[in-house]
């Protein structure tokens, strides 16, 4: 995810002035069926953390129209994104590492 973000930022800089833009969508938790297909228990994350797919699409398309390089939907995720970008790496790892995600894995296997 960090690679996609950095790549998109560099690509957007390279494309500047060409009329072509690049936007990375950083959606957070979205109800799409992905977690179920990955055999993950979506209830492991609090309901307040989930965003409807339609809201992510609307925000992302608006970001593309504005020429925004990064699209982070909802004020809640914008705040989390800003916090994690300035937090010590150990905090970021604790918040998003395999130990956190493993709680959601139904089959006992590690998430990919």
QUIGI-V82601 format. One record per pair of residues at least 12 apart in sequence whose C-alpha atoms are under 6 Angstrom apart, sorted by the first residue. I is the first residue (numbers start at 0). J is the second residue. Records with the same first field share a line. If there is no record, write none. Layout:
I=J ; J
//
This chain:
21=68
22=68 ; 69
23=69
24=70
25=70 ; 71
26=71
28=49
29=49 ; 50 ; 51 ; 52
30=51
38=105
39=103 ; 104 ; 105
40=103 ; 105
43=103
55=72
58=72
//
